[in-house]
Amino acid sequence: MSQHVYTIRRAFLVPLGVDAFLLFCLTVISLLPQGSATERLVFAIFFVPSLYVFFACLLRRVTVDGGGIVIRKLLREKGVPWEGITHVGGLGIHNKVYLLLTTVNGFFIISNAYGRFPDLVEEIVSRVDPARVEEEVRLQAGRSPSGIVHTALAWTAAAFMVGIILIKMLPLMA
């Protein structure tokens, strides 16, 4: 059987990486003589978590094959065979869709932040016993909100940070 790997959409990863890089730049700029200790602290407080979130999203993967599903996150990996999934549920909140896979050992949550999310849902639905899949999940298989809001917010944050960098650097260039 073939193996399919699903990752977080590039449309979200790119602006998230740009945000982390710009926060790094702001942190470095705050180390210059005109930067205050408060600036250094604030930019560092924002930079460290944004870098963590970026790497966590970059390394996040869902692998589906004939044997089961494997969900890989930063520094950990969990897998479950198809027979081990006891219930597949779905939840839609605004433009986010969450797929809840309940197993004998716990549960997994998969969001529509993954690329080709409808294909992922379709694969899960086709491999799990139909009695264990909610009807809402079957309906989700054919459609999925795009989730463009988070991408737009990440680009907006990047634009604001570029503005802050320009404001901080213009006095140095004059």
KEVO-76696 format. One line per 4 residues: number of its first residue (from 1); their letters; for each residue x negated, y, z of N, C-alpha, C. Coordinates in steps of 0.001 Angstrom, whole numbers, plus 500000, padded with zeros to 6 digits. Each point is the difference from the previous one (the first is absolute). Example, Ala and Ser with C-alpha at 12.3 -4.5 7.8 and 13.67 -1.06 7.14 Angstrom:
2
1 = as = 486810 494310 507800 500890 501190 500000 499100 501200 500000 ~ 500350 501050 499280 499180 501190 500060 500770 501090 500730
//
This chain:
174
1 = msqh = 499161 498805 500000 500839 501195 500000 499122 501251 500000 ~ 500531 501042 499454 499246 501243 499942 500097 500766 501317 ~ 499021 500822 500194 499926 500814 501217 500177 501465 499606 ~ 500871 500710 500720 500223 501411 499724 499582 500816 501216
5 = vyti = 499256 501059 499747 499525 500881 501062 500667 501356 499835 ~ 500583 500498 501077 500675 501294 500005 499237 500924 500939 ~ 499734 501214 499538 499268 500986 500797 500831 501277 500109 ~ 499566 500874 500887 500660 501298 500140 499820 500766 498688
9 = rraf = 501041 500697 499570 499968 500727 498724 498862 501017 499946 ~ 499347 500047 498859 498923 500983 499784 500521 501432 500064 ~ 501248 500187 499608 500588 501344 500018 500014 500572 501412 ~ 499974 499150 501011 499918 500459 501383 498568 499957 500521
13 = lvpl = 499218 499015 499581 498622 499867 500479 499116 501168 499573 ~ 500177 500458 498780 499139 501082 499488 500159 501281 500821 ~ 501218 500518 500200 500093 501227 500803 499606 499770 501461 ~ 500207 498800 500508 499584 499709 501371 498472 500048 500120
17 = gvda = 499316 499461 499005 498534 500073 499972 499510 501431 499840 ~ 500686 500768 499157 499647 501414 499814 500181 500755 501317 ~ 501089 499719 500713 500233 500641 501303 498884 499674 500986 ~ 499599 498739 500061 498926 499605 500916 498691 500703 499624
21 = fllf = 499712 500064 498700 498785 500682 499553 500032 501492 500331 ~ 501130 500644 499763 500109 501435 500294 499906 500267 501500 ~ 500545 499113 500814 499848 500151 501451 498541 499825 500412 ~ 499288 499108 499321 498563 499861 500250 499282 501294 499646
25 = cltv = 500341 500568 498847 499391 501276 499582 500285 501094 501020 ~ 501239 500081 500479 500350 501008 501004 499228 499778 501301 ~ 499807 498749 500364 499224 499698 501206 498554 500456 499829 ~ 499413 499746 498835 498626 500426 499726 499906 501524 499987
29 = isll = 500975 500658 499373 499997 501465 499945 500110 500584 501406 ~ 500765 499334 500860 500152 500516 501368 498698 499892 500796 ~ 499058 499191 499528 498707 499878 500676 499063 501167 499673 ~ 500352 500789 498979 499197 501173 499652 500077 501020 501136
33 = pqgs = 499063 500941 500054 499937 500938 501129 501289 500778 500284 ~ 500783 500339 498965 501207 500779 500260 501160 499137 500507 ~ 499847 498670 500027 501059 499107 500469 500056 499969 501525 ~ 501201 499906 500525 500162 499956 501458 500110 498547 500470
37 = ater = 499846 499818 501286 500110 498669 500593 501423 499458 499853 ~ 500972 500889 500060 501395 499579 499837 500239 499467 498589 ~ 499448 500704 499009 500111 499527 498610 499401 498614 499857 ~ 498804 499820 500531 499326 498701 499906 500869 498902 500598
41 = lvfa = 500550 500280 501158 500825 499018 500685 501269 499682 499212 ~ 500679 501034 499527 501253 499793 499264 499754 499219 498709 ~ 498997 500410 499235 499732 499305 498739 499550 498561 500249 ~ 499205 499770 501031 499579 498628 500322 501188 499152 500441
45 = iffv = 500909 500607 500778 501186 499262 500459 500860 499573 498822 ~ 500072 500824 498951 500780 499639 498817 499214 499085 499053 ~ 498689 500195 499908 499195 499234 499051 499910 498524 500377 ~ 499708 499700 501239 499788 498599 500405 501246 499140 499743
49 = psly = 501191 500410 500439 501176 499165 499693 500313 499923 498510 ~ 499779 501102 499261 500301 499955 498565 499055 499038 499285 ~ 498753 499956 500418 499053 499053 499410 500418 498565 500320 ~ 500433 499767 501230 500468 498667 500403 501224 499591 499170
53 = vffa = 500968 500900 499865 501214 499691 499240 499655 499727 498531 ~ 499079 500781 499448 499598 499788 498613 499407 498601 499813 ~ 499043 499622 500858 499391 498678 499864 500996 498882 500296 ~ 500904 500225 500950 501023 498991 500297 500897 499781 498785
57 = cllr = 500386 501066 499319 500843 499877 498798 499216 499412 498834 ~ 498741 500387 499882 499164 499512 498907 499800 498489 500077 ~ 499859 499468 501209 499730 498573 500176 501253 499157 500193 ~ 501155 500605 500065 501248 499264 500228 500393 499238 498731
61 = rvtv = 500322 498716 500174 500364 499142 498881 501058 498983 500423 ~ 500865 499667 499069 500928 498884 500172 499719 499044 498855 ~ 499656 498764 500341 499698 498988 498999 501085 498934 500052 ~ 500579 499715 498850 501072 499015 499893 499535 498898 499060
65 = dggg = 500116 498751 500455 499696 498863 499137 500949 498857 500341 ~ 499769 498856 499414 500882 498858 500200 500040 499508 501434 ~ 498946 500225 500766 499934 499514 501372 500666 500898 501022 ~ 500086 501281 499712 500590 500933 500954 499600 501427 499726
69 = ivir = 500074 500793 501042 499696 501428 499888 498920 500347 501020 ~ 499051 500815 499575 498917 500456 500876 500020 501522 500002 ~ 500042 500572 501209 499990 501451 500138 498678 500390 500636 ~ 499232 500801 499268 498685 500426 500474 500057 501469 500354
73 = kllr = 499579 500296 501208 499897 501380 500469 498553 500243 500402 ~ 499698 501195 500405 498649 500347 500414 499565 499091 501145 ~ 498953 499233 499793 499376 499119 500998 500849 498809 500435 ~ 501088 499688 499294 500767 498809 500356 500780 499490 498791
77 = ekgv = 500334 498735 500087 500721 499347 498923 500912 498946 500613 ~ 501253 500001 499562 500969 499023 500496 500705 499381 498809 ~ 500201 498701 500084 500698 499304 498934 501075 499100 500568 ~ 500966 499704 499167 501080 499107 500404 500462 499232 498760
81 = pweg = 500212 498688 500155 500538 499243 498865 501473 500346 499783 ~ 500497 499729 498814 501384 500346 499683 500975 499313 500948 ~ 499688 498786 500423 500890 499278 500915 500024 500638 501387 ~ 498980 500766 500337 499911 500639 501313 500825 501274 500124
85 = ithv = 500513 500505 498889 500826 501215 500029 501431 499595 500348 ~ 500486 500505 501135 501333 499623 500471 501086 500980 499574 ~ 499606 501229 499670 500998 501000 499604 499314 501117 499221 ~ 500671 500466 498953 499511 501139 499217 501083 501071 500053
89 = gglg = 499663 501121 500620 500946 501102 500128 499479 501246 499321 ~ 500884 500942 499789 499611 501242 499355 500615 501194 500685 ~ 499296 501125 499930 500487 501231 500604 499595 501161 499097 ~ 500955 500837 499668 499718 501186 499198 500291 501254 500792
93 = ihnk = 498996 500872 500121 500152 501263 500711 499514 501095 499059 ~ 500915 500831 499559 499713 501059 499029 499317 499385 498778 ~ 498757 500361 499718 499296 499458 498843 499044 498877 500352 ~ 500046 499520 501221 499138 498892 500407 500833 498733 500093
97 = vyll = 499419 498913 499536 500635 498691 500092 499025 499086 500732 ~ 500509 499295 500972 499181 499077 500775 500543 498591 499850 ~ 499110 499060 499814 500336 498597 499920 499478 499352 501277 ~ 500866 499322 500735 499629 499374 501265 499995 498491 499816
101 = lttv = 498821 499406 500128 499865 498549 499906 499835 499455 501410 ~ 500988 499269 500473 499938 499402 501327 499467 498580 499859 ~ 499024 499663 500842 499407 498664 499975 500095 499393 501389 ~ 499560 498762 500122 500023 499347 501308 498985 500633 500949
105 = ngff = 498992 500679 499481 498951 500607 500825 500104 501512 500132 ~ 501029 500615 499456 500123 501458 500055 500679 500511 498749 ~ 499617 501208 499596 500610 500580 498811 498999 500865 499266 ~ 500297 500227 498721 499211 500860 499133 500922 501083 499460
109 = iisn = 499474 501205 499869 500753 501091 499384 499230 500444 498765 ~ 500704 500030 498882 499413 500421 498727 500829 501172 499493 ~ 499336 501105 499644 500739 501183 499538 499875 500161 498494 ~ 500786 500916 499461 499941 500261 498560 498811 500886 499630
113 = aygr = 499042 500174 500905 498770 500709 499667 499116 499150 499088 ~ 500294 498706 499929 499236 499118 499123 500422 500201 498554 ~ 499036 499952 499115 500299 500070 498582 500763 498756 499577 ~ 500856 500158 498998 500820 498898 499489 500829 499354 501115
117 = fpdl = 500528 500826 500893 500781 499492 501135 501203 499153 499562 ~ 500764 500394 498969 501111 499133 499579 499541 498596 499582 ~ 498826 499908 499350 499464 498691 499624 499643 499184 501237 ~ 499424 500673 500999 499652 499326 501254 501252 499451 500682
121 = veei = 501036 500815 500069 501254 499558 500612 500581 498827 499222 ~ 499972 500098 498684 500530 498922 499161 499235 498692 500229 ~ 498691 500089 500121 499203 498796 500249 500348 499378 501344 ~ 500145 500823 501019 500329 499483 501329 501383 499369 499984
125 = vsrv = 500957 500685 499409 501375 499491 499943 500058 498675 499244 ~ 499228 499870 498930 500046 498778 499199 499329 498809 500692 ~ 499115 500263 500963 499255 498917 500633 500538 499597 501377 ~ 500806 500843 500609 500558 499696 501316 501383 499381 499814
129 = dpar = 500350 499091 500902 501319 499356 499972 501087 501075 499948 ~ 500904 499942 499018 501033 501038 499839 500850 500241 501250 ~ 500181 499005 500836 500799 500178 501215 499298 500910 501010 ~ 498714 500196 499840 499221 500818 500942 499810 501442 499530
133 = veee = 500554 500335 498843 499809 501332 499415 501310 500774 500077 ~ 499933 501222 500566 501186 500855 500057 500379 500472 498597 ~ 501280 500262 499813 500491 500462 498701 499387 501354 499621 ~ 499789 500875 500969 499397 501318 499742 498613 499858 499379
137 = vrlq = 499259 498981 500402 498660 499775 499449 500108 499577 498535 ~ 500959 499168 499688 500189 499587 498605 500316 501212 499111 ~ 500782 500924 500536 500322 501214 499247 498763 500880 499829 ~ 499114 500008 500998 498782 500808 499961 499020 499493 498962
141 = agrs = 500098 498718 499644 499032 499403 499084 499962 500723 498654 ~ 501135 500486 499535 500031 500647 498700 499719 501478 500013 ~ 500041 500615 501168 499812 501450 500064 499203 500371 501249 ~ 499382 501145 499930 499248 500494 501146 499811 501499 499849
145 = psgi = 500279 500778 501053 499706 501430 499923 498506 500217 499766 ~ 499687 501040 499285 498604 500223 499613 499104 500411 501152 ~ 500536 500626 501037 499173 500411 501123 499030 501112 499637 ~ 500402 500892 499109 499125 501067 499526 499823 501104 501047
149 = vhta = 500858 500026 501013 499953 501061 501007 498662 500003 500733 ~ 499527 498826 500409 498734 499936 500738 498821 500420 499133 ~ 500056 499644 498730 498950 500408 499073 500004 501518 499834 ~ 501171 500590 499848 500102 501454 499852 499504 500711 501260
153 = lawt = 500334 499465 501164 499517 500604 501249 498482 499916 500117 ~ 499422 498892 499567 498541 499858 500050 499324 500998 499067 ~ 500567 500208 498804 499435 500992 499083 500181 501416 500542 ~ 501123 500266 500658 500230 501313 500601 498968 500273 501095
157 = aaaf = 499722 498993 500820 498979 500150 501039 498641 500286 499370 ~ 499694 499324 498903 498729 500237 499309 499922 501445 499496 ~ 501096 500509 499457 500004 501378 499507 499756 500987 501141 ~ 500636 499765 501148 499776 500873 501148 498553 499940 500477
161 = mvgi = 499419 498812 499995 498608 499878 500447 499041 500676 499031 ~ 500292 499931 498702 499165 500719 499025 500090 501498 500276 ~ 501197 500491 500309 500167 501408 500356 499190 500375 501228 ~ 500019 499153 501014 499224 500265 501226 498506 500007 499683
165 = ilik = 499554 499060 499175 498581 499955 499622 499611 501274 499270 ~ 500843 500467 499077 499705 501228 499272 499936 501191 500945 ~ 500934 500077 500925 499990 501109 500974 498748 499962 500848 ~ 499563 498802 500404 498805 499873 500825 498713 500284 499209
169 = mlpl = 499998 499680 498699 498782 500129 499220 499840 501365 499339 ~ 501085 500723 499747 499897 501289 499322 499105 500998 500744 ~ 500069 500140 501324 499084 500913 500669 498538 499589 499864 ~ 499737 498706 499875 498618 499538 499834 499454 500322 498625
173 = ma = 500867 500077 498999 499557 500258 498631 499812 501486 499733 ~ 500614 500850 500813 499920 501449 499766 498725 500602 500535
//
